[in-house]
Amino acid sequence: MSETETRDAPASVHGDTRPTERRLNMVEAINEALDVSMARDDNIVVMGEDVGYFGGVFRCTAGLQDRYGKTRVFDTPISECGIIGIAVGMGAYGLRPVPEIQFADYIYPGIDQLISEAARLRYRSAAEYIAPMTVRSPFGGGIFGGQTHSQSPEAIFAHVSGLKTVIPATPYDAKGLLIAAIEDNDPVIFFEPKRIYNGPFSGYYDRPVQPWKRFDASIVPEGYYRIPLGKARLATEGDQLTVLAYGTMVHVAEEVCREKGVEADILDLRTIVPLDIEAIEASVKKTGRCLIVHEATRTSGFGAELSALVTERCFYHLEAPVERVTGFDTPYPHSLEWAYFPGPIRIGEALDKILQDLKR
């Protein structure tokens, strides 16, 4: 936990016994973040398709309706535009809604409400009204969901002034970031990588990655803690190159670098808006090389923005061109899902290209 992260917990939590820390998967961590937040603030409401009685299609809201009642955890009609629009109104009148969009692929009917209403409300009312809402949604591939259950639309929302976009890569971060997002006074898009809902996997079909080098990020403290938005996490440390990634791709990049013996600064961005550009700049200036990895399609993906920022700020420190490994510019394939992912072969080839002068 960095100095900027806060929580209400006994001081002994950092000791050898770690009495309040358990290993959770991301689904459990998200559920606990919602539970902790709702217990602290009666104005927080959870809403969405199947989030109440059923507990969500991925079980992230399981048990919350029994605990907090049907007025604070409730099912909605199948209308993403309506879900988001209602949440904007709730936020403007003092509530802190946490709507769930069942899959990120379904969020497009609500984009008008998100962009034209939620993102603009603070500015067009001179801060008389705000929209303190957190839109949760599973995103990305990994479950053979095909074209309408596997998309990664984060770049669309990163482009919108007034929205914040958060993408956790670990259970520890999922809980702390979600609590911080719910407490934020601006609208937040909280994308949850469903491929790692139940644990991290590498670029291969079913082989789990090795334990994290710096700390076990599946250990999640009990009670309240928050991770401030806009602060990246240094997943691994090295001086050969910098890898910028978020969500599932953090684990894939770690595994490939480990197998190839590459000592890399792997920065888990955690939030892409706000972006921790200071951490990125410091790392790239140290290593002189940068690889960007994300699952979304390549053209106009967020990796293009990262590449531009690195080039603008670190040009005279670069020893090789910035490389990107991304999804392909095609509709999401069903049967070829694992070929679509940036995996060991494509990431390995990019590493070899960036580091070729070091191997001479």
Solvent accessible surface area in square Angstrom, and as a share of the most:
residue,aa,sasa,rsa
1,M,92,0.41
2,S,59,0.38
3,E,178,0.80
4,T,77,0.45
5,E,13,0.06
6,T,72,0.42
7,R,37,0.14
8,D,93,0.48
9,A,36,0.28
10,P,74,0.47
11,A,98,0.76
12,S,61,0.39
13,V,3,0.01
14,H,122,0.54
15,G,32,0.30
16,D,150,0.77
17,T,114,0.66
18,R,103,0.38
19,P,81,0.51
20,T,22,0.13
21,E,28,0.12
22,R,71,0.26
23,R,165,0.60
24,L,26,0.13
25,N,40,0.20
26,M,1,0.00
27,V,17,0.10
28,E,79,0.35
29,A,0,0.00
30,I,0,0.00
31,N,29,0.15
32,E,36,0.16
33,A,0,0.00
34,L,0,0.00
35,D,35,0.18
36,V,23,0.13
37,S,5,0.03
38,M,1,0.00
39,A,71,0.55
40,R,128,0.47
41,D,41,0.21
42,D,113,0.59
43,N,70,0.36
44,I,4,0.02
45,V,8,0.05
46,V,0,0.00
47,M,0,0.00
48,G,0,0.00
49,E,11,0.05
50,D,64,0.33
51,V,0,0.00
52,G,4,0.04
53,Y,199,0.76
54,F,106,0.44
55,G,1,0.01
56,G,1,0.01
57,V,54,0.31
58,F,47,0.20
59,R,114,0.42
60,C,2,0.01
61,T,0,0.00
62,A,31,0.24
63,G,32,0.31
64,L,0,0.00
65,Q,23,0.10
66,D,137,0.71
67,R,132,0.48
68,Y,42,0.16
69,G,29,0.28
70,K,155,0.66
71,T,116,0.68
72,R,36,0.13
73,V,0,0.00
74,F,49,0.21
75,D,69,0.36
76,T,20,0.12
77,P,107,0.67
78,I,150,0.76
79,S,47,0.30
80,E,16,0.07
81,C,53,0.32
82,G,28,0.27
83,I,2,0.01
84,I,0,0.00
85,G,23,0.22
86,I,92,0.47
87,A,0,0.00
88,V,16,0.09
89,G,34,0.33
90,M,38,0.17
91,G,2,0.02
92,A,23,0.18
93,Y,180,0.69
94,G,49,0.47
95,L,57,0.28
96,R,50,0.18
97,P,1,0.01
98,V,0,0.00
99,P,0,0.00
100,E,7,0.03
101,I,1,0.00
102,Q,22,0.10
103,F,21,0.09
104,A,0,0.00
105,D,12,0.06
106,Y,61,0.23
107,I,0,0.00
108,Y,80,0.30
109,P,77,0.49
110,G,0,0.00
111,I,36,0.18
112,D,88,0.46
113,Q,43,0.19
114,L,0,0.00
115,I,41,0.21
116,S,43,0.28
117,E,52,0.23
118,A,2,0.02
119,A,2,0.02
120,R,92,0.34
121,L,20,0.10
122,R,71,0.26
123,Y,146,0.56
124,R,150,0.55
125,S,24,0.15
126,A,94,0.73
127,A,58,0.45
128,E,128,0.57
129,Y,82,0.31
130,I,45,0.23
131,A,2,0.02
132,P,8,0.05
133,M,1,0.00
134,T,1,0.00
135,V,0,0.00
136,R,1,0.00
137,S,0,0.00
138,P,2,0.01
139,F,14,0.06
140,G,4,0.03
141,G,1,0.01
142,G,18,0.18
143,I,74,0.37
144,F,90,0.37
145,G,21,0.20
146,G,8,0.08
147,Q,103,0.46
148,T,78,0.46
149,H,53,0.24
150,S,0,0.00
151,Q,56,0.25
152,S,21,0.13
153,P,8,0.05
154,E,1,0.01
155,A,27,0.21
156,I,73,0.37
157,F,0,0.00
158,A,22,0.17
159,H,161,0.72
160,V,12,0.07
161,S,88,0.57
162,G,20,0.19
163,L,3,0.01
164,K,48,0.20
165,T,0,0.00
166,V,0,0.00
167,I,0,0.00
168,P,0,0.00
169,A,1,0.01
170,T,0,0.00
171,P,11,0.07
172,Y,16,0.06
173,D,0,0.00
174,A,0,0.00
175,K,0,0.00
176,G,0,0.00
177,L,0,0.00
178,L,0,0.00
179,I,0,0.00
180,A,1,0.01
181,A,1,0.00
182,I,3,0.01
183,E,61,0.27
184,D,30,0.15
185,N,64,0.33
186,D,28,0.15
187,P,5,0.03
188,V,0,0.00
189,I,0,0.00
190,F,0,0.00
191,F,0,0.00
192,E,0,0.00
193,P,4,0.02
194,K,7,0.03
195,R,18,0.07
196,I,5,0.03
197,Y,3,0.01
198,N,114,0.59
199,G,18,0.17
200,P,31,0.20
201,F,65,0.27
202,S,0,0.00
203,G,11,0.11
204,Y,85,0.32
205,Y,152,0.58
206,D,109,0.56
207,R,102,0.37
208,P,82,0.51
209,V,22,0.13
210,Q,95,0.42
211,P,105,0.66
212,W,30,0.11
213,K,127,0.54
214,R,137,0.50
215,F,76,0.32
216,D,41,0.21
217,A,0,0.00
218,S,22,0.14
219,I,29,0.15
220,V,0,0.00
221,P,1,0.01
222,E,78,0.35
223,G,32,0.31
224,Y,23,0.09
225,Y,0,0.00
226,R,68,0.25
227,I,0,0.00
228,P,26,0.17
229,L,30,0.15
230,G,12,0.11
231,K,95,0.40
232,A,19,0.15
233,R,11,0.04
234,L,47,0.24
235,A,1,0.01
236,T,9,0.05
237,E,124,0.56
238,G,10,0.10
239,D,93,0.48
240,Q,54,0.24
241,L,0,0.00
242,T,0,0.00
243,V,0,0.00
244,L,0,0.00
245,A,1,0.00
246,Y,9,0.03
247,G,1,0.01
248,T,7,0.04
249,M,3,0.01
250,V,0,0.00
251,H,2,0.01
252,V,0,0.00
253,A,1,0.00
254,E,7,0.03
255,E,6,0.03
256,V,5,0.03
257,C,6,0.03
258,R,64,0.23
259,E,91,0.41
260,K,84,0.35
261,G,58,0.56
262,V,13,0.08
263,E,106,0.47
264,A,4,0.03
265,D,4,0.02
266,I,1,0.01
267,L,7,0.03
268,D,0,0.00
269,L,0,0.00
270,R,14,0.05
271,T,1,0.00
272,I,1,0.01
273,V,41,0.24
274,P,49,0.31
275,L,36,0.18
276,D,16,0.08
277,I,24,0.12
278,E,119,0.53
279,A,29,0.23
280,I,1,0.01
281,E,36,0.16
282,A,66,0.51
283,S,10,0.06
284,V,0,0.00
285,K,76,0.32
286,K,105,0.44
287,T,8,0.04
288,G,4,0.03
289,R,13,0.05
290,C,0,0.00
291,L,1,0.00
292,I,1,0.00
293,V,0,0.00
294,H,0,0.00
295,E,16,0.07
296,A,8,0.06
297,T,52,0.30
298,R,93,0.34
299,T,96,0.56
300,S,91,0.59
301,G,7,0.07
302,F,14,0.06
303,G,0,0.00
304,A,38,0.30
305,E,85,0.38
306,L,1,0.01
307,S,26,0.17
308,A,44,0.34
309,L,34,0.17
310,V,1,0.00
311,T,54,0.31
312,E,130,0.58
313,R,110,0.40
314,C,1,0.01
315,F,117,0.49
316,Y,201,0.76
317,H,84,0.37
318,L,36,0.18
319,E,114,0.51
320,A,17,0.13
321,P,102,0.64
322,V,28,0.16
323,E,31,0.14
324,R,62,0.23
325,V,9,0.05
326,T,3,0.02
327,G,2,0.02
328,F,91,0.38
329,D,83,0.43
330,T,72,0.42
331,P,98,0.62
332,Y,15,0.06
333,P,32,0.20
334,H,106,0.47
335,S,95,0.61
336,L,114,0.57
337,E,0,0.00
338,W,41,0.14
339,A,64,0.50
340,Y,9,0.03
341,F,4,0.02
342,P,0,0.00
343,G,9,0.09
344,P,28,0.17
345,I,135,0.68
346,R,59,0.21
347,I,0,0.00
348,G,7,0.07
349,E,108,0.48
350,A,10,0.08
351,L,0,0.00
352,D,58,0.30
353,K,114,0.48
354,I,2,0.01
355,L,2,0.01
356,Q,97,0.43
357,D,58,0.30
358,L,89,0.44
359,K,127,0.54
360,R,225,0.82
